Amino acid sequence: MSLALENYNRVFALHIRCANCIRESVKEICGGEAGPTNVDELVESGLIEKVRFECFQCESVIGQLVAITELKG
């Protein structure tokens, strides 16, 4: 039973680079119970498109996704 629960509530870190000031930031998103279980599924799911970005330094809303890592959740 623990193996089945292991796939739920995955947390992913989106590493985003600001297009204006070139600073990088990390935004965490949760896949949810029926959500993606790995990075490939996250990319295909469309959840990333719903994430809003605003640079904490210069307040630019344009960012470039540079990496996605899966966190232990």
N, C-alpha and C positions, 0 to 999 in steps of 0.2 A: 504494500500500500504506500510506503514512503516513496517508491519510485514514481508512482503516478502523481503524487503531490509535488514532486521535485520540479516538474515541468510548469507548474502554475506560478503566477505572480513573478515572472521574470522582470528584472530591472535592467534597463539599458542606459548607457551613458553616450550622449551625442556630443562629440567634440566639434565645436563650431568656431570658425575663424571669421572675425568681423572684416567685412570688405573695406571699411573706411580706415580703421586704425590698426588693423592686422593683429589685434590681440585675440587670443584663444580663450574660449570659455567652455564649460561643460554643463549640459542640461540633461537631467535624468528623466526618463519616462518609464512607466510601468506597463508591461504587456497585458496585465489583467488575467483573469482565470482562463478565459477562452482565447487569449491572445497568442502572439507569436512565442515560440519556445527557443528560437535562436536568431542570430543576426540576419540570416538570409530570409527567414519568414517575416521579420520586422520590415525589411526593405520592401518586400512584396506586398505587405499588408496595407500600406498607405498611411500608417499612423504618423510617419515622419512628416508628411505634408501638412498635418494639423498642428504641428508644433510651431508656436510663435517665437520669434527671436528678436531680442533687443539688446544691443551691447550695453553692458553696465558701465562702461567708461565714456563712450561718445554718443550713446543712445541711437546709433544707426540701427535700422531694421533689416539691413542686408547682411546675410552671413553665408558662409560656405561650409558645408558639412565636410569635414576632413577625416573623421574616423567614427566608428561605432564600436563600443566595447560592451560586453555582457558582464553585469555585476552579479555577485551572489545575492539573491534576494530571499 
